[in-house]
Amino acid sequence: MNATGSDDTITEGGLLGPMFRLAWPIVVIQLLQVTYNIADTFWLGRLSADAVGALSLAFPLIFLLISIAGGFTTAGSILVAQYTGADSEGSAGKVAGQILSFVTILALGLSVLGYFATEPMLAALPSQGATTEQVVPLAGDYMEVFFLGLPFLFGFFVFTSLMRGYGDTRTPMRVMIVSVALNVVLDPLLIFGLGPIPALGIDSAVISGMGIEGAALATILSRGVASALGFYVLFVAGAGPDVEVGYLMPDLGYIWDIVRIGVPSALEQSMSALAMITLTAMVVQFAPPVVSAYGLGNRLASLVFLPAMGLGRATNTMVGQNLGAGKSDRAERAVWIAAKVGAGVMFVVAIIAALFPEPIVSVFMATGTEAAQETVRQGSTYLRIRSVEFTFMAVLQVMLGAYRGAGNTKTAMGFSMVALWIGRVPTVYYLAFVAGMGSTGIWIGMALGNTLGAIAAALWFTRGTWKETVIDDEEAGIPDADETPAGPTSETADPDLSETARTDGK
């Protein structure tokens, strides 16, 4: 019997209940994650359209460095899930400790690298005219503050990943709620400042407005609080994997597993970041309203993709724990359930986005200027066109979550590359510049990548070659297939539904 009062668990009983219990907190976490970005976009949209455009330039470059360490948090989730499914609590805690120390050291190095590389990275973008003069300097201001606080972000990323692998998605959700609430309060205060307040006899500014740098600082401070709470949960409250301070000392055996599984994920995320940078390099050759619409549209797309992301990450855990428990058929059924549910939900979201793009986009832009009005017009077209891919995006995220849960991070990397470097980047270039479609070509090309990736990943999944664990079977106590008890089990009674999804970037 689990804590929810149901006999169904991740590895026993019906599939839909455990999947839903895993997925809905993940969807909330992802919603809160997007709230960080939405809050920045909302308040910076009140500051200027150029500030919104600066976020469009900054994020792909930030994500490039974040992705390097992000791949290893994925490895932690996979290993913790499989050891937990195999009832090897000590190994799950040891992996968690190794991930914490490994990623912390990596994040410190990336923080220093990112700060000093900000100017060269922005200089490498082929921006022109007003974008170079007005948008690029703002992006630099944002990035420098953000990189200085990078270790605070990774503390929470690691905590969330480890808890998800363990099967607890509600605790990270609660921590995220606190962090986002703090960010929402800090954003307007740090961007615009506060004061004077004559009613209190305060004649000077209480808090000086920092502009776009204030948005970066608000995110860093709120993530720092989340990281502190996460470490308290792991080391003091004793929730999640059984992590001890001694487990933070490097163990080469576990580090090799982390590197072996994490490097393909890090490469996948890095290549995704490079694709985003390449796309941004194309977009910055257009006028500032197109640049701003691109950034705004991407943030809205990350919002509507939340159900798919939640299902994908839940599938990661479902597959990992069931393979760890020696139940590959149950893992496969979980994937198809997730895919069907995700596709159905995203189809409804796609209809809404296609019918009402302008009201949705207008919420995040003050339309008082001609540039802002053009940004809304371009962003509305972008959102309507991208709605075509929403259903395919759900399927792709579920399939990638399944491959990662099984530890097949190379396979997940391959299909991500198909979506980005075959379906998206060359298509955007051809349509926008060779075919002369301009910004419309960008919007169409962006929508084609996930469509192609989903079809390829689903077809490959049917081959069944992914059903292997990546942990030591003898150490973890995984039963052989012929040791699994015969007779009627809950496996035969699971409804034919589906779930899954994963995302490290926005």
DAJO-V641588 format. One record per pair of residues at least 24 apart in sequence whose ideal C-beta (glycine too) atoms are under 10 Angstrom apart, sorted by the first residue. I is the first residue (numbers start at 0). J is the second residue. Records with the same first field share a line. If there is no record, write none. Layout:
# DAJO-V641588
I=J ; J
This chain:
# DAJO-V641588
1=166
2=167 ; 169
3=169
6=489
7=489 ; 493
8=166 ; 320 ; 489
9=80 ; 83 ; 84 ; 166 ; 313 ; 316 ; 317 ; 318 ; 319 ; 320 ; 321 ; 323 ; 324 ; 326 ; 329 ; 333
10=83 ; 84 ; 85 ; 86 ; 166 ; 317 ; 320 ; 321 ; 322 ; 323 ; 324 ; 325 ; 326 ; 329 ; 330 ; 489
11=321 ; 324 ; 326 ; 329 ; 488 ; 489 ; 490
12=488 ; 489 ; 490 ; 492 ; 493
13=489 ; 490 ; 492 ; 493 ; 494 ; 496
14=317 ; 321 ; 329 ; 330 ; 332 ; 333 ; 334 ; 335 ; 336 ; 337 ; 489 ; 490 ; 492 ; 493 ; 494 ; 495 ; 496 ; 497 ; 498
15=333 ; 336 ; 337 ; 340 ; 493 ; 494 ; 495 ; 496 ; 497 ; 498
16=494
17=166 ; 313 ; 316 ; 317 ; 320 ; 333 ; 498
18=310 ; 313 ; 314 ; 316 ; 317 ; 333 ; 336 ; 337 ; 340 ; 496 ; 497 ; 498 ; 499
19=309 ; 310 ; 313 ; 340 ; 496 ; 498
20=166 ; 168 ; 169 ; 313
21=163 ; 166 ; 167 ; 168 ; 169 ; 309 ; 310 ; 312 ; 313 ; 314 ; 315 ; 316 ; 317 ; 320 ; 498 ; 499
22=168 ; 306 ; 308 ; 309 ; 310 ; 311 ; 312 ; 313 ; 314 ; 316 ; 317 ; 337 ; 340 ; 341 ; 498 ; 499 ; 500
23=168 ; 169 ; 172 ; 306 ; 309 ; 310 ; 313
24=162 ; 163 ; 167 ; 168 ; 169 ; 170 ; 171 ; 172 ; 173 ; 175 ; 309 ; 312 ; 313
25=159 ; 163 ; 168 ; 169 ; 171 ; 172 ; 305 ; 306 ; 308 ; 309 ; 310 ; 311 ; 312 ; 313 ; 315 ; 316 ; 500 ; 501
26=168 ; 172 ; 305 ; 306 ; 307 ; 308 ; 309 ; 310 ; 312 ; 313 ; 344 ; 500
27=168 ; 169 ; 171 ; 172 ; 173 ; 175 ; 176 ; 305 ; 309
28=159 ; 163 ; 168 ; 169 ; 171 ; 172 ; 173 ; 174 ; 175 ; 176 ; 179 ; 305 ; 308 ; 309 ; 312
29=172 ; 175 ; 301 ; 302 ; 304 ; 305 ; 306 ; 307 ; 308 ; 309 ; 311 ; 312 ; 500 ; 502 ; 505
30=172 ; 175 ; 179 ; 302 ; 305 ; 306 ; 308 ; 309
31=171 ; 172 ; 174 ; 175 ; 176 ; 177 ; 178 ; 179 ; 180 ; 182 ; 225 ; 305
32=159 ; 175 ; 178 ; 179 ; 301 ; 302 ; 305 ; 308 ; 502 ; 505
33=179 ; 298 ; 299 ; 300 ; 301 ; 302 ; 303 ; 304 ; 305 ; 308 ; 505
34=175 ; 176 ; 178 ; 179 ; 180 ; 182 ; 183 ; 302
35=175 ; 178 ; 179 ; 182 ; 183 ; 186 ; 214 ; 217 ; 218 ; 221 ; 222 ; 505
36=214 ; 218 ; 294 ; 297 ; 298 ; 299 ; 301 ; 302 ; 505
37=179 ; 183 ; 298 ; 299 ; 301 ; 302 ; 362 ; 363
38=179 ; 182 ; 183 ; 184 ; 185 ; 186 ; 187 ; 190 ; 214 ; 217 ; 218 ; 221
39=141 ; 182 ; 186 ; 190 ; 211 ; 213 ; 214 ; 215 ; 217 ; 218 ; 298
40=214 ; 291 ; 294 ; 295 ; 298 ; 299 ; 362 ; 363 ; 364
41=183 ; 186 ; 187 ; 362 ; 363 ; 364 ; 365
42=183 ; 186 ; 187 ; 188 ; 189 ; 190 ; 191 ; 211 ; 213 ; 214 ; 217
43=137 ; 141 ; 186 ; 190 ; 210 ; 211 ; 213 ; 214 ; 363
44=291 ; 295 ; 362 ; 363 ; 364 ; 365 ; 366 ; 371 ; 374
45=187 ; 190 ; 191 ; 363 ; 364 ; 365
46=137 ; 190 ; 191 ; 208 ; 210 ; 211 ; 213 ; 214 ; 365
47=133 ; 134 ; 137 ; 210 ; 211 ; 287 ; 291 ; 365 ; 368 ; 370 ; 371
48=133 ; 134 ; 287 ; 288 ; 290 ; 291 ; 292 ; 295 ; 364 ; 365 ; 368 ; 369 ; 370 ; 371 ; 372 ; 373 ; 374 ; 375
49=129 ; 130 ; 132 ; 133 ; 134 ; 135 ; 136 ; 137 ; 138 ; 211 ; 287 ; 290 ; 291 ; 370
50=133 ; 134 ; 137 ; 138 ; 140 ; 141 ; 190 ; 210 ; 211 ; 214 ; 291
51=134 ; 137 ; 211 ; 287 ; 288 ; 290 ; 291 ; 292 ; 294 ; 295 ; 298 ; 363 ; 364 ; 371 ; 374 ; 378
52=129 ; 130 ; 133 ; 134 ; 135 ; 137 ; 138 ; 282 ; 283 ; 286 ; 287 ; 288 ; 289 ; 290 ; 291 ; 292 ; 293 ; 294 ; 295 ; 370 ; 374
53=121 ; 130 ; 133 ; 134 ; 135 ; 136 ; 137 ; 138 ; 139 ; 140 ; 141 ; 142 ; 210 ; 211 ; 214 ; 287 ; 290 ; 291 ; 294
54=134 ; 137 ; 138 ; 141 ; 211 ; 214 ; 215 ; 290 ; 291 ; 294 ; 295 ; 297 ; 298
55=130 ; 134 ; 138 ; 279 ; 282 ; 283 ; 287 ; 289 ; 290 ; 291 ; 292 ; 293 ; 294 ; 295 ; 296 ; 297 ; 298
56=120 ; 121 ; 124 ; 126 ; 130 ; 134 ; 135 ; 137 ; 138 ; 139 ; 141 ; 142 ; 276 ; 279 ; 280 ; 282 ; 283 ; 290 ; 293 ; 294
57=117 ; 120 ; 121 ; 134 ; 135 ; 137 ; 138 ; 139 ; 140 ; 141 ; 142 ; 143 ; 145 ; 211 ; 215 ; 279 ; 294
58=138 ; 141 ; 142 ; 145 ; 272 ; 275 ; 276 ; 279 ; 294 ; 297 ; 298 ; 504 ; 505
59=120 ; 124 ; 271 ; 272 ; 273 ; 274 ; 275 ; 276 ; 277 ; 278 ; 279 ; 280 ; 282 ; 294 ; 297 ; 504 ; 505
60=113 ; 116 ; 117 ; 120 ; 121 ; 123 ; 124 ; 138 ; 139 ; 142 ; 145 ; 146 ; 272 ; 275 ; 276 ; 279
61=113 ; 117 ; 120 ; 138 ; 141 ; 142 ; 145 ; 146 ; 149 ; 152 ; 215 ; 272 ; 504 ; 505
62=268 ; 269 ; 271 ; 272 ; 273 ; 275 ; 276 ; 503 ; 504 ; 505
63=109 ; 113 ; 116 ; 120 ; 268 ; 269 ; 270 ; 271 ; 272 ; 273 ; 275 ; 276 ; 504
64=106 ; 108 ; 109 ; 110 ; 112 ; 113 ; 116 ; 120 ; 142 ; 145 ; 146 ; 149 ; 269 ; 272
65=106 ; 109 ; 113 ; 145 ; 146 ; 149 ; 152 ; 153 ; 156 ; 268 ; 269 ; 272 ; 503 ; 504
66=109 ; 264 ; 265 ; 266 ; 267 ; 268 ; 269 ; 270 ; 271 ; 272 ; 273 ; 275 ; 503 ; 504
67=105 ; 106 ; 108 ; 109 ; 112 ; 261 ; 262 ; 265 ; 266 ; 268 ; 269 ; 272
68=101 ; 102 ; 103 ; 104 ; 105 ; 106 ; 107 ; 108 ; 109 ; 149 ; 150 ; 152 ; 153 ; 156 ; 157 ; 261 ; 265 ; 268
69=102 ; 105 ; 152 ; 153 ; 156 ; 157 ; 160 ; 261 ; 264 ; 265 ; 267 ; 268 ; 269 ; 271 ; 272 ; 503 ; 504
70=102 ; 257 ; 258 ; 260 ; 261 ; 262 ; 263 ; 264 ; 265 ; 266 ; 267 ; 268 ; 269 ; 408 ; 412 ; 503
71=97 ; 98 ; 101 ; 102 ; 105 ; 106 ; 153 ; 156 ; 157 ; 160 ; 254 ; 257 ; 258 ; 260 ; 261 ; 262 ; 264 ; 265
72=98 ; 99 ; 101 ; 102 ; 153 ; 156 ; 157 ; 158 ; 159 ; 160 ; 161 ; 163 ; 164 ; 257 ; 261 ; 264 ; 265 ; 268 ; 503
73=98 ; 156 ; 160 ; 164 ; 257 ; 260 ; 261 ; 263 ; 264 ; 265 ; 267 ; 268 ; 315 ; 403 ; 408 ; 411 ; 501 ; 503
74=98 ; 101 ; 102 ; 160 ; 164 ; 256 ; 257 ; 258 ; 259 ; 260 ; 261 ; 262 ; 263 ; 264 ; 265 ; 403 ; 406 ; 408 ; 469
75=99 ; 101 ; 102 ; 156 ; 157 ; 160 ; 161 ; 163 ; 164 ; 240 ; 257 ; 260 ; 261
76=157 ; 159 ; 160 ; 161 ; 162 ; 163 ; 164 ; 165 ; 260 ; 264 ; 312 ; 315 ; 316 ; 319 ; 403 ; 404 ; 501
77=160 ; 164 ; 256 ; 257 ; 260 ; 261 ; 264 ; 315 ; 316 ; 318 ; 319 ; 322 ; 323 ; 403 ; 404 ; 405 ; 406 ; 407 ; 408 ; 468 ; 469 ; 470
78=161 ; 164 ; 240 ; 253 ; 256 ; 257 ; 260 ; 261 ; 319 ; 323 ; 406 ; 469 ; 470
79=160 ; 161 ; 162 ; 163 ; 164 ; 165 ; 166 ; 239 ; 240 ; 316 ; 319 ; 320 ; 323
80=161 ; 163 ; 164 ; 165 ; 166 ; 315 ; 316 ; 317 ; 318 ; 319 ; 320 ; 321 ; 322 ; 323 ; 403 ; 404 ; 405 ; 406 ; 470
81=164 ; 318 ; 319 ; 320 ; 321 ; 322 ; 323 ; 324 ; 404 ; 405 ; 406 ; 468 ; 469 ; 470 ; 471 ; 475 ; 477
82=164 ; 165 ; 240 ; 319 ; 320 ; 323 ; 468 ; 470 ; 471 ; 474 ; 475 ; 476 ; 477
83=164 ; 165 ; 166 ; 167 ; 239 ; 240 ; 316 ; 319 ; 320 ; 323 ; 324 ; 475
84=164 ; 166 ; 316 ; 317 ; 318 ; 319 ; 320 ; 321 ; 322 ; 323 ; 324 ; 325 ; 326 ; 330 ; 404 ; 468 ; 470 ; 475 ; 477
85=320 ; 322 ; 323 ; 324 ; 325 ; 468 ; 470 ; 471 ; 472 ; 474 ; 475 ; 476 ; 477 ; 478
86=323 ; 324 ; 475 ; 476 ; 477
87=323 ; 470 ; 471 ; 474 ; 475 ; 476 ; 477
88=165 ; 240 ; 241
89=240 ; 241 ; 243 ; 246 ; 474
90=240 ; 241 ; 253 ; 470 ; 471 ; 474 ; 475 ; 476
91=161 ; 164 ; 165 ; 239 ; 240 ; 241 ; 242 ; 323 ; 470 ; 475
92=161 ; 165 ; 233 ; 239 ; 240 ; 241 ; 242 ; 243 ; 246
93=240 ; 241 ; 242 ; 243 ; 245 ; 246 ; 250 ; 252 ; 253
94=161 ; 164 ; 240 ; 242 ; 246 ; 250 ; 253 ; 254 ; 256 ; 257 ; 470
95=157 ; 158 ; 160 ; 161 ; 162 ; 164 ; 165 ; 233 ; 239 ; 240 ; 241 ; 242 ; 243 ; 246 ; 247 ; 253
96=161 ; 233 ; 234 ; 240 ; 241 ; 242 ; 243 ; 244 ; 245 ; 246 ; 247 ; 248 ; 249 ; 250 ; 253
97=242 ; 246 ; 247 ; 248 ; 249 ; 250 ; 251 ; 252 ; 253 ; 254 ; 256 ; 257
98=157 ; 158 ; 160 ; 161 ; 164 ; 240 ; 242 ; 246 ; 247 ; 253 ; 254 ; 257 ; 261
99=153 ; 154 ; 157 ; 158 ; 161 ; 229 ; 230 ; 233 ; 234 ; 242 ; 246 ; 247
100=157 ; 246 ; 247 ; 248 ; 249 ; 250 ; 254
101=157 ; 247 ; 249 ; 253 ; 254 ; 257 ; 258 ; 261
102=150 ; 153 ; 154 ; 156 ; 157 ; 160 ; 257 ; 261
103=150 ; 153 ; 154 ; 157 ; 226 ; 247
104=150 ; 249
105=150 ; 153 ; 265
106=149 ; 150 ; 151 ; 152 ; 153 ; 154 ; 156 ; 157
107=149 ; 150 ; 153
108=149 ; 150
109=146 ; 149 ; 150 ; 153
110=145 ; 146 ; 147 ; 148 ; 149 ; 150 ; 151 ; 152 ; 153
111=146 ; 147 ; 149
112=146 ; 149
113=142 ; 143 ; 145 ; 146 ; 147 ; 149
114=142 ; 143 ; 144 ; 145 ; 146 ; 147 ; 149
115=143 ; 146
116=142 ; 146
117=141 ; 142 ; 143 ; 144 ; 145 ; 146
118=142 ; 143
120=276
123=276 ; 280
124=276 ; 279 ; 280 ; 282 ; 283 ; 284
125=279 ; 280 ; 281 ; 283 ; 284
126=279 ; 280 ; 282 ; 283 ; 284 ; 285 ; 287 ; 290
127=283 ; 284 ; 285 ; 286
128=283 ; 284 ; 285 ; 286 ; 287
129=286 ; 287 ; 288 ; 290 ; 370
130=282 ; 283 ; 284 ; 285 ; 286 ; 287 ; 289 ; 290 ; 291
131=283
132=287
133=287
134=283 ; 287 ; 290 ; 291 ; 294
135=283
136=211
137=210 ; 211 ; 212
138=211 ; 283
139=211
140=209 ; 210 ; 211 ; 212 ; 213 ; 214 ; 215
141=210 ; 211 ; 212 ; 213 ; 214 ; 215 ; 216 ; 218
142=211 ; 212 ; 215
143=212 ; 215
144=209 ; 211 ; 212 ; 213 ; 214 ; 215 ; 216 ; 217 ; 218 ; 219
145=212 ; 214 ; 215 ; 216 ; 218 ; 219
146=215 ; 219
147=215 ; 216 ; 219
148=215 ; 216 ; 218 ; 219 ; 220 ; 222 ; 223
149=219 ; 222
150=219 ; 222 ; 223 ; 226
151=218 ; 219 ; 220 ; 221 ; 222 ; 223 ; 224 ; 225 ; 226 ; 227
152=218 ; 219 ; 222 ; 223 ; 225 ; 226
153=222 ; 226
154=222 ; 223 ; 225 ; 226 ; 227 ; 228 ; 229 ; 230
155=221 ; 222 ; 223 ; 224 ; 225 ; 226 ; 227 ; 228 ; 229 ; 230
156=222 ; 225 ; 226 ; 229 ; 503
157=226 ; 229 ; 230 ; 233
158=225 ; 226 ; 228 ; 229 ; 230 ; 231 ; 232 ; 233 ; 239
159=225 ; 229 ; 312
160=312 ; 315 ; 503
161=229 ; 233 ; 239 ; 240 ; 242
162=229 ; 232 ; 233 ; 238 ; 239 ; 240 ; 316
163=239 ; 312 ; 313 ; 315 ; 316 ; 319 ; 501
164=239 ; 240 ; 315 ; 316 ; 319 ; 320 ; 404
165=238 ; 239 ; 240 ; 241 ; 316 ; 320
166=239 ; 313 ; 316 ; 317 ; 319 ; 320
167=232 ; 238 ; 239 ; 240 ; 316
168=309 ; 312 ; 313 ; 316
170=228 ; 229 ; 232 ; 233 ; 236 ; 238 ; 239
171=225 ; 228 ; 229 ; 232 ; 239
173=228 ; 232
174=224 ; 225 ; 226 ; 227 ; 228 ; 229 ; 231 ; 232
175=221 ; 222 ; 225 ; 228 ; 229
176=225
177=221 ; 224 ; 225 ; 228
178=218 ; 220 ; 221 ; 222 ; 223 ; 224 ; 225 ; 226 ; 227 ; 228 ; 229
179=221 ; 222 ; 225
180=221 ; 224
181=217 ; 218 ; 220 ; 221 ; 222 ; 223 ; 224 ; 225
182=214 ; 217 ; 218 ; 219 ; 220 ; 221 ; 222 ; 224 ; 225
183=217 ; 221
184=217 ; 221
185=213 ; 214 ; 216 ; 217 ; 218 ; 219 ; 220 ; 221
186=213 ; 214 ; 216 ; 217 ; 218 ; 221
187=213 ; 214 ; 217
188=213 ; 217
189=213 ; 214 ; 215 ; 216 ; 217 ; 218 ; 220
190=214 ; 215 ; 216 ; 217
252=471 ; 474
256=406 ; 469 ; 470 ; 471
259=406 ; 408 ; 469
260=403 ; 406 ; 407 ; 408 ; 409 ; 469 ; 470
261=408
262=408 ; 409 ; 412
263=403 ; 406 ; 407 ; 408 ; 409 ; 410 ; 411 ; 412 ; 413
264=403 ; 408 ; 409 ; 411 ; 412 ; 415 ; 501 ; 503
265=408 ; 412 ; 503
266=408 ; 409 ; 412 ; 415 ; 416
267=399 ; 403 ; 408 ; 409 ; 411 ; 412 ; 413 ; 414 ; 415 ; 416 ; 419 ; 503
268=412 ; 415 ; 502 ; 503 ; 504
269=412
270=412 ; 415 ; 416 ; 419 ; 420
271=412 ; 415 ; 416 ; 418 ; 419 ; 420 ; 502 ; 503 ; 504
272=419 ; 503 ; 504
273=419 ; 420 ; 424
274=415 ; 416 ; 418 ; 419 ; 420 ; 423 ; 424 ; 427 ; 448
275=419 ; 423 ; 424 ; 504 ; 505
277=419 ; 420 ; 423 ; 424 ; 425 ; 427 ; 428
278=419 ; 423 ; 424 ; 427 ; 428 ; 431 ; 441 ; 444 ; 445 ; 448
281=424 ; 427 ; 428 ; 431 ; 432 ; 440 ; 441 ; 444
282=427 ; 431 ; 438 ; 441
284=431 ; 432
285=377 ; 431 ; 437 ; 438 ; 441
286=370 ; 373 ; 374 ; 377 ; 438
287=370 ; 373 ; 374
288=368 ; 369 ; 370 ; 371 ; 372 ; 373 ; 374 ; 375 ; 376 ; 377 ; 378 ; 438
289=373 ; 374 ; 377 ; 378 ; 381 ; 437 ; 438 ; 441 ; 442
290=374 ; 377 ; 438
291=364 ; 370 ; 371 ; 373 ; 374 ; 375 ; 377 ; 378
292=360 ; 364 ; 373 ; 374 ; 375 ; 376 ; 377 ; 378 ; 379 ; 380 ; 381 ; 382 ; 438 ; 441 ; 442
293=374 ; 377 ; 378 ; 381 ; 438 ; 441 ; 442 ; 445
294=374 ; 378
295=360 ; 363 ; 364 ; 374 ; 375 ; 377 ; 378 ; 379 ; 381 ; 382
296=356 ; 360 ; 374 ; 377 ; 378 ; 379 ; 380 ; 381 ; 382 ; 383 ; 384 ; 385 ; 441 ; 442 ; 445
297=378 ; 381 ; 385 ; 445 ; 504 ; 505
298=363 ; 378 ; 505
299=352 ; 356 ; 359 ; 360 ; 362 ; 363 ; 378 ; 381 ; 382 ; 385
300=352 ; 381 ; 382 ; 385 ; 386 ; 388 ; 389 ; 392 ; 445 ; 446 ; 449 ; 505
301=502 ; 504 ; 505
302=348 ; 352 ; 359 ; 505
303=345 ; 348 ; 349 ; 351 ; 352 ; 359 ; 382 ; 385 ; 386 ; 389 ; 392
304=341 ; 345 ; 348 ; 385 ; 388 ; 389 ; 392 ; 393 ; 396 ; 449 ; 500 ; 502 ; 505
305=344 ; 345 ; 348 ; 500 ; 502
306=340 ; 341 ; 343 ; 344 ; 345 ; 347 ; 348 ; 389 ; 392 ; 393 ; 396 ; 498 ; 500
307=337 ; 338 ; 340 ; 341 ; 342 ; 344 ; 345 ; 348 ; 389 ; 390 ; 391 ; 392 ; 393 ; 394 ; 395 ; 396 ; 397 ; 400 ; 449 ; 498 ; 499 ; 500 ; 501 ; 502
308=341 ; 392 ; 393 ; 396 ; 400 ; 499 ; 500 ; 501 ; 502 ; 503
309=337 ; 341 ; 344 ; 396 ; 400 ; 498 ; 499 ; 500 ; 501 ; 502
310=334 ; 336 ; 337 ; 338 ; 339 ; 340 ; 341 ; 342 ; 344 ; 345 ; 393 ; 394 ; 396 ; 397 ; 400 ; 497 ; 498 ; 499 ; 500 ; 501
311=337 ; 338 ; 341 ; 392 ; 393 ; 394 ; 395 ; 396 ; 397 ; 398 ; 399 ; 400 ; 401 ; 403 ; 404 ; 498 ; 499 ; 500 ; 501 ; 502
312=396 ; 397 ; 400 ; 403 ; 404 ; 498 ; 499 ; 500 ; 501 ; 502
313=337 ; 397 ; 400 ; 404 ; 498 ; 499 ; 500 ; 501
314=338 ; 341 ; 396 ; 397 ; 398 ; 399 ; 400 ; 401 ; 402 ; 403 ; 404 ; 497 ; 498 ; 499 ; 500 ; 501
315=397 ; 399 ; 400 ; 401 ; 402 ; 403 ; 404 ; 405 ; 411 ; 499 ; 500 ; 501
316=400 ; 404 ; 499
317=400 ; 401 ; 404 ; 498 ; 499
318=400 ; 401 ; 402 ; 403 ; 404 ; 405 ; 406 ; 407 ; 465 ; 466 ; 499
319=400 ; 401 ; 403 ; 404 ; 405 ; 406 ; 468 ; 469 ; 470
320=404
321=404 ; 405 ; 466
322=404 ; 405 ; 406 ; 465 ; 466 ; 467 ; 468 ; 469 ; 470 ; 477
323=404 ; 406 ; 468 ; 469 ; 470 ; 472 ; 475 ; 476 ; 477
324=468 ; 475 ; 476 ; 477 ; 478 ; 483
325=468 ; 472 ; 475 ; 476 ; 477 ; 478 ; 479 ; 480 ; 482 ; 483
326=466 ; 477 ; 478 ; 480 ; 483 ; 488 ; 490
327=405 ; 463 ; 465 ; 466 ; 467 ; 468 ; 480
328=463 ; 466 ; 480 ; 483 ; 490 ; 491 ; 493
329=488 ; 489 ; 490 ; 493
330=401 ; 404 ; 405 ; 465 ; 466
331=401 ; 460 ; 461 ; 463 ; 465 ; 466
332=490 ; 493 ; 494 ; 495 ; 496 ; 497
333=397 ; 400 ; 401 ; 404 ; 493 ; 496 ; 497 ; 498 ; 499
334=397 ; 398 ; 400 ; 401 ; 402 ; 404 ; 405 ; 457 ; 460 ; 465 ; 497 ; 498 ; 499
335=397 ; 401 ; 457 ; 460 ; 461 ; 495 ; 496 ; 497 ; 498 ; 499
336=397 ; 493 ; 494 ; 495 ; 496 ; 497 ; 498 ; 499
337=393 ; 394 ; 396 ; 397 ; 398 ; 400 ; 401 ; 496 ; 497 ; 498 ; 499 ; 500
338=393 ; 394 ; 395 ; 396 ; 397 ; 398 ; 400 ; 401 ; 453 ; 457 ; 460 ; 496 ; 497 ; 498 ; 499 ; 500
339=393 ; 394 ; 397 ; 495 ; 496 ; 497 ; 498
340=393 ; 397 ; 496 ; 497 ; 498 ; 499
341=389 ; 390 ; 392 ; 393 ; 394 ; 395 ; 396 ; 397 ; 400 ; 497 ; 498 ; 499 ; 500
342=389 ; 390 ; 391 ; 392 ; 393 ; 394 ; 397 ; 453 ; 497
343=390 ; 393 ; 496 ; 497
344=389 ; 390 ; 393 ; 498
345=386 ; 388 ; 389 ; 390 ; 391 ; 392 ; 393 ; 394 ; 396 ; 500
346=386 ; 389 ; 390 ; 393
347=389 ; 390
348=386 ; 389 ; 390 ; 392 ; 393
349=383 ; 385 ; 386 ; 387 ; 388 ; 389 ; 390 ; 391 ; 392 ; 393
350=386 ; 389
351=386 ; 389
352=382 ; 383 ; 384 ; 385 ; 386 ; 387 ; 389
353=382 ; 383 ; 384 ; 385 ; 386 ; 387 ; 389
354=383 ; 386
355=379 ; 382 ; 383
356=380 ; 381 ; 382 ; 383 ; 384 ; 385 ; 386
357=382 ; 383
359=383
377=438 ; 439 ; 441 ; 442
378=442
380=438 ; 439 ; 442
381=438 ; 439 ; 441 ; 442 ; 443 ; 445 ; 446
382=442
383=442 ; 446
384=439 ; 441 ; 442 ; 443 ; 444 ; 445 ; 446
385=442 ; 443 ; 445 ; 446 ; 449
386=446
387=443 ; 446 ; 447 ; 449 ; 450
388=418 ; 422 ; 445 ; 446 ; 447 ; 448 ; 449 ; 450 ; 451 ; 452 ; 453
389=446 ; 449 ; 450
390=449 ; 450 ; 453
391=418 ; 446 ; 447 ; 448 ; 449 ; 450 ; 451 ; 452 ; 453 ; 454 ; 456 ; 457
392=418 ; 446 ; 448 ; 449 ; 450 ; 452 ; 453 ; 500 ; 502
393=449 ; 453 ; 497 ; 498 ; 499 ; 500
394=449 ; 450 ; 452 ; 453 ; 454 ; 456 ; 457 ; 460 ; 497 ; 499 ; 500
395=448 ; 449 ; 450 ; 451 ; 452 ; 453 ; 454 ; 455 ; 456 ; 457 ; 499 ; 500 ; 501
396=449 ; 452 ; 453 ; 456 ; 499 ; 500 ; 501 ; 502
397=453 ; 456 ; 457 ; 460 ; 497 ; 498 ; 499 ; 500 ; 501
398=452 ; 453 ; 455 ; 456 ; 457 ; 458 ; 459 ; 460 ; 465 ; 499 ; 500 ; 501
399=452 ; 453 ; 456 ; 499 ; 500 ; 501 ; 502
400=498 ; 499 ; 500 ; 501 ; 502
401=456 ; 460 ; 465 ; 499 ; 501
402=456 ; 459 ; 460 ; 465 ; 501
403=499 ; 501
404=465 ; 499 ; 501
405=464 ; 465 ; 466 ; 467 ; 468 ; 469
406=465 ; 467 ; 468 ; 469 ; 470
407=464 ; 465 ; 466 ; 467 ; 469
408=469
410=456 ; 459 ; 460 ; 464 ; 465
411=456 ; 465 ; 501
413=452 ; 455 ; 456 ; 459
414=451 ; 452 ; 453 ; 454 ; 455 ; 456 ; 457 ; 459 ; 460
415=448 ; 452 ; 456
416=452
417=448 ; 451 ; 452 ; 453 ; 454 ; 455 ; 456 ; 459
418=447 ; 448 ; 449 ; 450 ; 451 ; 452 ; 453 ; 454 ; 455 ; 456
419=448 ; 449 ; 451 ; 452
420=448
421=447 ; 448 ; 451 ; 452 ; 455
422=446 ; 447 ; 448 ; 449 ; 450 ; 451 ; 452 ; 453 ; 454 ; 455
423=447 ; 448 ; 449 ; 450 ; 451 ; 452
424=448
426=451
